[in-house]
Amino acid sequence: MSLSSVELEQELSGILNKIPLLANRLEMYELPGGITNRNIAVTTDARKYVVRISGKNSSLLNIDRRSEFENSKIAAAMSIGAPVYEFRPDLGVLVIGFVTGQTYSADDIAQNLDRVARAVKQLHESPAFDRDFNMFDVQKGYLKVVRDRELALPEDYLEYADKFQAIRTALHAKPVPLVPCNNDLLPANFIDGGDRLWLIDYEYAGNNDPAFELGNIWSEAMLDESKLHELVDHYYGEGHPEAFNRVWLQAAAARYGWTLWGSIQSSISSIDFDFLGWGAERFAKAKEAFNSERFEEALRSL
């Protein structure tokens, strides 16, 4: 049950009153869909903002709030990310502009892959981000957290470690220039403003292989394979089977790594969400790729 504006004011005034631009508040409500942070829409007499309140222990998820702030500013300067107004690490708060538009669903992604590819290309043409992001390194850190804290781990998860590393080896043998990536473009992080698609939420942003970005978009929307072909064609142009295989392998790597994100979040988050089920769904898809006949062929084709 969502809290009323009055209830939110009672709960959050101690934080919001410390941020001068949020004075003279007229209304506030909690935005749905966040599974890492709380996102509060706050209307003042000047404009409407989104106040992102960080979840506790988010550093365990490989989130660097200073990098999120810096990368959000870069995306905003490219007119692809929301304007950035305030960063208060002491309060665990980032204040950005409220972007008006339709929040995408998986179906919207599937029906707008040409626009998705163009928006992602615009982001990828940004100046370099504040840090790099590599799922193979991130997964290693996540696995250490899971083991150190004795968190839930799918029974057969480690049986696929060699195949995960085989992807890393194959990609490393054919490196590509890194570009600024969001790395977390689930459908709800696309907002259709009519004349443009906005890409929001830069807490995992970093310079990365663009194939990871595309594979992760496809993975998070849970689309069928034909849509991956379509997305790859819109981004790279038609006739690039090696690009398709690179994106397909990166999608498998994303699913394998994010599985552990679900395990960690289930132990630290206060958000009412089935994180273990979320991770299990991604692990099932990763196993499907690892066990497919295409896997070895994709590795060889890069």
C-alpha positions as CSV (number, residue, x, y, z in Angstrom):
1,M,0.0,0.0,0.0
2,S,1.5,3.4,-1.1
3,L,1.9,6.1,1.5
4,S,0.0,9.4,1.1
5,S,1.8,12.7,0.6
6,V,1.2,13.5,4.2
7,E,2.6,10.2,5.4
8,L,5.6,10.6,3.2
9,E,6.1,14.1,4.6
10,Q,6.1,12.8,8.1
11,E,8.6,10.0,7.2
12,L,11.0,12.0,5.1
13,S,10.9,15.6,6.2
14,G,14.0,15.1,8.3
15,I,15.9,14.4,5.1
16,L,14.1,16.7,2.7
17,N,14.3,19.7,5.0
18,K,18.1,19.5,4.7
19,I,18.0,20.2,1.0
20,P,17.1,23.8,0.3
21,L,15.8,23.3,-3.2
22,L,13.2,21.0,-1.9
23,A,11.7,23.7,0.4
24,N,8.1,24.9,-0.3
25,R,7.0,21.3,-1.1
26,L,3.5,21.2,-2.5
27,E,3.1,17.4,-3.1
28,M,5.0,14.2,-3.1
29,Y,4.4,10.6,-3.9
30,E,6.5,7.4,-4.2
31,L,7.2,6.2,-7.8
32,P,6.7,2.5,-8.4
33,G,9.1,0.0,-9.8
34,G,12.4,0.7,-7.9
35,I,14.1,-2.5,-6.6
36,T,17.3,-0.9,-5.3
37,N,16.3,2.6,-4.1
38,R,13.2,4.6,-3.2
39,N,12.2,7.2,-5.7
40,I,10.0,10.0,-4.5
41,A,8.5,12.5,-6.8
42,V,8.5,15.9,-5.1
43,T,6.7,19.0,-6.5
44,T,7.8,22.4,-5.2
45,D,6.8,25.9,-6.2
46,A,9.7,25.9,-8.7
47,R,9.6,22.5,-10.4
48,K,9.1,18.8,-10.0
49,Y,12.0,16.5,-8.9
50,V,12.7,12.9,-8.3
51,V,14.5,12.3,-5.0
52,R,16.5,9.0,-5.2
53,I,17.1,7.7,-1.7
54,S,19.8,5.0,-1.6
55,G,19.2,1.6,-0.2
56,K,21.4,0.5,2.7
57,N,24.7,-1.3,2.0
58,S,24.5,-0.6,-1.7
59,S,28.3,-0.8,-2.0
60,L,27.9,-4.6,-1.7
61,L,26.1,-4.4,-5.1
62,N,29.0,-2.6,-6.7
63,I,27.3,0.8,-6.6
64,D,29.5,3.9,-6.2
65,R,27.2,6.8,-5.5
66,R,29.9,9.4,-6.5
67,S,30.2,7.7,-9.8
68,E,26.5,7.5,-10.2
69,F,26.3,11.3,-9.7
70,E,29.2,12.1,-12.1
71,N,27.8,9.7,-14.8
72,S,24.3,11.1,-14.4
73,K,25.6,14.6,-15.1
74,I,27.3,13.3,-18.3
75,A,24.1,11.7,-19.5
76,A,22.2,14.8,-18.7
77,A,24.6,16.9,-20.7
78,M,24.0,14.6,-23.7
79,S,20.2,15.2,-23.3
80,I,19.6,11.5,-22.8
81,G,19.5,11.5,-19.0
82,A,17.4,13.6,-16.6
83,P,18.8,16.9,-15.3
84,V,20.8,16.6,-12.1
85,Y,20.2,19.1,-9.4
86,E,21.7,17.9,-6.1
87,F,23.9,15.2,-4.7
88,R,24.0,14.7,-0.9
89,P,26.1,11.6,-0.1
90,D,25.7,12.4,3.6
91,L,22.0,11.8,3.2
92,G,22.2,9.1,0.6
93,V,20.2,11.3,-1.8
94,L,20.5,12.2,-5.5
95,V,18.0,14.8,-6.8
96,I,17.2,14.8,-10.5
97,G,14.5,16.3,-12.7
98,F,11.2,14.6,-13.2
99,V,11.0,13.4,-16.8
100,T,7.5,13.5,-18.2
101,G,6.5,10.6,-20.4
102,Q,5.5,7.0,-20.7
103,T,7.5,4.5,-18.7
104,Y,8.3,1.5,-20.9
105,S,7.2,-2.1,-20.4
106,A,8.8,-5.1,-22.1
107,D,6.2,-4.9,-24.8
108,D,7.1,-1.3,-25.5
109,I,10.8,-2.3,-25.8
110,A,9.8,-5.0,-28.3
111,Q,7.7,-2.5,-30.4
112,N,10.3,0.3,-30.4
113,L,13.7,-1.5,-30.9
114,D,14.7,1.1,-33.6
115,R,14.2,3.9,-31.1
116,V,15.9,1.9,-28.4
117,A,19.0,1.4,-30.5
118,R,19.2,5.1,-31.5
119,A,18.9,6.2,-27.8
120,V,21.5,3.7,-26.7
121,K,23.8,4.9,-29.5
122,Q,23.4,8.5,-28.3
123,L,24.4,7.5,-24.8
124,H,27.4,5.5,-26.2
125,E,28.6,8.6,-27.9
126,S,28.9,10.4,-24.6
127,P,32.3,11.5,-23.1
128,A,33.9,8.7,-21.1
129,F,32.1,7.8,-17.8
130,D,33.7,8.0,-14.4
131,R,34.5,4.3,-14.1
132,D,34.5,1.1,-16.1
133,F,32.0,-1.7,-15.7
134,N,32.8,-5.4,-16.4
135,M,30.3,-8.1,-15.4
136,F,33.0,-10.7,-15.1
137,D,34.7,-8.6,-12.4
138,V,31.4,-7.6,-10.8
139,Q,30.3,-11.3,-10.6
140,K,33.5,-12.2,-8.9
141,G,32.9,-9.5,-6.3
142,Y,29.3,-10.6,-5.9
143,L,30.3,-14.2,-5.4
144,K,32.7,-13.2,-2.6
145,V,29.9,-11.3,-0.8
146,V,27.5,-14.3,-1.2
147,R,30.2,-16.7,0.2
148,D,31.4,-14.5,3.0
149,R,27.8,-13.9,4.2
150,E,26.6,-17.4,3.5
151,L,23.8,-16.1,1.3
152,A,21.5,-18.2,-0.9
153,L,23.1,-19.6,-4.0
154,P,21.4,-21.8,-6.6
155,E,22.5,-25.4,-6.0
156,D,24.2,-25.8,-9.4
157,Y,25.4,-22.3,-9.9
158,L,29.1,-23.0,-9.7
159,E,28.8,-25.9,-12.2
160,Y,28.6,-23.2,-14.9
161,A,31.6,-21.2,-13.7
162,D,33.8,-22.6,-16.5
163,K,31.3,-21.6,-19.2
164,F,31.1,-18.1,-17.7
165,Q,34.8,-17.8,-17.8
166,A,34.9,-19.2,-21.4
167,I,32.8,-16.2,-22.5
168,R,35.3,-13.9,-20.8
169,T,38.2,-15.5,-22.6
170,A,36.5,-15.4,-26.0
171,L,35.5,-11.7,-25.6
172,H,39.0,-10.8,-24.3
173,A,40.6,-12.3,-27.3
174,K,38.5,-10.0,-29.6
175,P,38.4,-6.7,-27.6
176,V,36.3,-3.8,-28.7
177,P,36.5,-0.1,-27.7
178,L,34.6,0.6,-24.5
179,V,31.8,3.1,-24.5
180,P,29.8,4.8,-21.8
181,C,27.0,2.4,-20.9
182,N,24.1,2.5,-18.5
183,N,24.5,-1.3,-17.9
184,D,21.0,-1.5,-16.2
185,L,18.5,-0.7,-18.9
186,L,15.5,-2.7,-17.8
187,P,12.3,-1.6,-19.5
188,A,11.3,0.8,-16.7
189,N,14.5,2.8,-17.2
190,F,13.3,3.9,-20.6
191,I,10.8,6.9,-20.6
192,D,9.2,7.9,-23.9
193,G,9.0,11.7,-23.9
194,G,7.5,11.7,-27.4
195,D,10.3,13.5,-29.2
196,R,13.0,11.4,-27.5
197,L,13.6,8.4,-25.3
198,W,15.1,9.2,-21.9
199,L,17.4,6.7,-20.2
200,I,17.4,6.9,-16.4
201,D,19.1,5.4,-13.4
202,Y,22.9,5.4,-13.7
203,E,24.0,3.6,-10.5
204,Y,25.7,0.8,-12.5
205,A,26.9,3.1,-15.3
206,G,30.4,2.7,-16.6
207,N,32.5,2.3,-19.7
208,N,31.8,-1.2,-21.2
209,D,31.4,-3.3,-24.3
210,P,28.3,-2.0,-26.1
211,A,27.4,-5.7,-26.7
212,F,26.7,-6.0,-23.0
213,E,24.3,-3.1,-23.0
214,L,22.3,-4.6,-25.9
215,G,22.4,-8.1,-24.4
216,N,21.2,-6.8,-21.1
217,I,18.3,-4.8,-22.6
218,W,17.1,-7.9,-24.4
219,S,17.7,-10.1,-21.3
220,E,15.8,-7.8,-18.9
221,A,12.9,-7.4,-21.2
222,M,12.7,-11.2,-21.6
223,L,12.2,-11.0,-25.3
224,D,12.4,-13.8,-27.8
225,E,15.4,-14.4,-30.0
226,S,13.9,-12.7,-33.1
227,K,13.9,-9.4,-31.2
228,L,17.6,-9.8,-30.3
229,H,18.3,-10.1,-34.1
230,E,16.2,-7.0,-34.7
231,L,17.9,-5.0,-31.9
232,V,21.4,-6.0,-33.2
233,D,20.5,-5.0,-36.7
234,H,19.2,-1.6,-35.7
235,Y,22.4,-0.9,-33.7
236,Y,25.1,-2.4,-35.9
237,G,23.4,-2.6,-39.3
238,E,22.3,-5.8,-41.0
239,G,24.7,-8.6,-41.8
240,H,26.9,-8.8,-38.6
241,P,26.5,-12.4,-37.2
242,E,29.6,-12.0,-35.1
243,A,28.0,-9.0,-33.4
244,F,24.8,-11.0,-32.8
245,N,26.9,-13.8,-31.1
246,R,28.8,-11.3,-29.0
247,V,25.6,-9.7,-27.8
248,W,24.0,-13.1,-27.2
249,L,27.0,-14.2,-25.1
250,Q,27.0,-11.0,-23.1
251,A,23.3,-11.5,-22.3
252,A,24.1,-15.0,-20.9
253,A,27.0,-13.4,-18.9
254,A,24.6,-10.7,-17.6
255,R,22.1,-13.2,-16.4
256,Y,24.7,-15.3,-14.7
257,G,26.1,-12.3,-12.8
258,W,22.8,-10.6,-11.9
259,T,21.7,-13.9,-10.4
260,L,24.0,-13.1,-7.5
261,W,22.7,-9.6,-7.3
262,G,19.3,-11.1,-6.4
263,S,20.9,-13.2,-3.6
264,I,22.6,-10.1,-2.1
265,Q,19.5,-7.9,-2.4
266,S,17.4,-10.5,-0.7
267,S,19.5,-10.2,2.4
268,I,20.0,-6.4,2.6
269,S,17.0,-4.7,1.1
270,S,13.9,-3.5,2.9
271,I,11.9,-3.4,-0.4
272,D,9.0,-5.9,-0.6
273,F,10.2,-7.8,-3.7
274,D,11.0,-11.5,-4.5
275,F,14.7,-11.0,-5.2
276,L,15.5,-14.7,-5.0
277,G,12.8,-15.5,-7.6
278,W,14.1,-12.6,-9.8
279,G,17.6,-14.1,-9.7
280,A,16.4,-17.7,-10.2
281,E,14.6,-16.5,-13.4
282,R,17.9,-15.1,-14.8
283,F,19.9,-18.1,-13.8
284,A,17.4,-20.4,-15.6
285,K,17.9,-18.3,-18.8
286,A,21.7,-18.3,-18.4
287,K,21.7,-22.1,-18.1
288,E,19.6,-22.4,-21.1
289,A,22.2,-20.5,-23.1
290,F,25.2,-22.4,-21.5
291,N,23.6,-25.7,-22.4
292,S,22.5,-24.9,-25.9
293,E,24.2,-26.2,-29.0
294,R,24.8,-22.6,-30.1
295,F,27.1,-21.8,-27.1
296,E,30.4,-23.3,-28.5
297,E,29.6,-22.0,-32.0
298,A,29.1,-18.5,-30.6
299,L,32.4,-18.6,-28.8
300,R,34.3,-19.6,-31.9
301,S,32.5,-17.1,-34.2
302,L,33.7,-13.9,-32.4
